[in-house]
Amino acid sequence: MQNGIDLYTRNTTGVEFSRACGGNTHPDGESCVTLARIGANAWALGDSKRPGMEPLRFTTAELDAAGIDPARFGLSA
């Protein structure tokens, strides 16, 4: 929760996700992670191989703690 707001109540419909790929490949293609800003200090993180799955939600501090830099996706924190 971010300041008492459940990040999973934020709608991701129509949000543009940016992609970062790690260079590793599998038989079904390269694995990539997608990231989108869904509000001030709020992010949605998805898997390009599972676009139908609900993305995980994080605050900027949580992304930072996990070592995920929005700049890697061409986004600014």
C-alpha contacts under 8 A as a table, 3 or more apart, distances in Angstrom:
res1	aa1	res2	aa2	distance
1	M	4	G	5.58
1	M	5	I	5.39
1	M	6	D	4.83
1	M	7	L	6.16
2	Q	5	I	5.02
2	Q	6	D	6.50
2	Q	7	L	6.81
2	Q	59	T	6.88
6	D	9	T	5.68
6	D	10	R	7.68
7	L	10	R	5.62
7	L	42	A	7.04
7	L	57	R	6.02
7	L	58	F	7.31
8	Y	11	N	7.68
8	Y	57	R	6.56
10	R	38	I	6.90
11	N	38	I	7.60
12	T	15	V	5.25
12	T	38	I	6.78
12	T	44	A	7.77
15	V	36	A	6.84
15	V	37	R	7.90
15	V	38	I	7.28
16	E	36	A	6.25
17	F	34	T	5.66
17	F	35	L	5.19
17	F	36	A	4.61
18	S	34	T	5.34
18	S	35	L	5.34
18	S	36	A	6.31
18	S	73	F	5.64
18	S	74	G	7.26
18	S	75	L	7.88
19	R	32	C	6.44
19	R	33	V	5.72
19	R	34	T	4.41
19	R	35	L	6.52
19	R	48	S	7.71
19	R	73	F	5.88
20	A	32	C	5.58
20	A	33	V	5.48
20	A	34	T	6.40
20	A	72	R	6.69
20	A	73	F	5.53
21	C	24	N	7.81
21	C	30	E	7.14
21	C	31	S	6.15
21	C	32	C	4.15
21	C	33	V	6.33
22	G	30	E	7.85
22	G	31	S	6.78
22	G	32	C	6.40
23	G	30	E	6.72
23	G	31	S	7.54
24	N	30	E	5.91
24	N	31	S	6.44
25	T	28	D	7.81
25	T	29	G	5.52
25	T	30	E	4.17
25	T	31	S	6.21
26	H	29	G	5.15
26	H	30	E	5.96
26	H	31	S	7.24
31	S	47	D	7.88
31	S	48	S	6.99
31	S	49	K	6.81
32	C	47	D	6.30
32	C	48	S	5.41
32	C	49	K	7.32
33	V	45	L	7.05
33	V	46	G	5.78
33	V	47	D	4.83
33	V	48	S	5.77
34	T	45	L	5.61
34	T	46	G	4.85
34	T	47	D	5.90
34	T	48	S	6.25
34	T	73	F	7.84
35	L	43	W	6.88
35	L	44	A	5.66
35	L	45	L	4.61
35	L	46	G	6.33
35	L	70	P	7.55
35	L	73	F	6.98
36	A	43	W	5.63
36	A	44	A	5.28
36	A	45	L	6.75
37	R	40	A	7.63
37	R	41	N	7.86
37	R	42	A	6.01
37	R	43	W	4.54
37	R	44	A	6.43
38	I	42	A	5.44
38	I	43	W	5.27
38	I	44	A	6.49
39	G	42	A	4.95
39	G	43	W	7.05
41	N	59	T	5.34
41	N	60	T	5.18
41	N	77	A	7.85
42	A	57	R	7.17
42	A	58	F	5.89
42	A	59	T	4.65
42	A	60	T	6.25
43	W	57	R	5.58
43	W	58	F	5.18
43	W	59	T	6.05
43	W	60	T	7.05
44	A	55	P	5.61
44	A	56	L	5.55
44	A	57	R	4.52
44	A	58	F	6.39
45	L	55	P	5.16
45	L	56	L	5.10
45	L	57	R	6.20
45	L	58	F	7.61
46	G	50	R	7.74
46	G	51	P	7.27
46	G	53	M	7.66
46	G	54	E	7.34
46	G	55	P	4.44
46	G	56	L	6.36
47	D	50	R	5.33
47	D	51	P	6.34
47	D	53	M	7.90
47	D	55	P	7.49
48	S	51	P	5.51
50	R	53	M	5.61
51	P	54	E	7.92
58	F	61	A	7.96
58	F	62	E	5.76
58	F	63	L	6.24
59	T	62	E	5.14
59	T	63	L	6.34
60	T	63	L	5.10
60	T	64	D	6.17
60	T	77	A	7.07
61	A	64	D	5.04
61	A	65	A	6.14
62	E	65	A	5.00
62	E	66	A	6.22
63	L	66	A	5.11
63	L	67	G	6.27
63	L	68	I	5.08
63	L	69	D	7.01
64	D	67	G	5.02
64	D	68	I	5.62
64	D	69	D	6.55
65	A	68	I	7.61
68	I	72	R	7.96
69	D	72	R	5.62
69	D	73	F	7.62
69	D	77	A	7.96
70	P	73	F	5.32
70	P	74	G	6.60
70	P	75	L	4.98
70	P	76	S	5.81
70	P	77	A	6.04
71	A	74	G	4.77
71	A	75	L	4.85
71	A	76	S	5.57
71	A	77	A	7.39
72	R	75	L	7.23
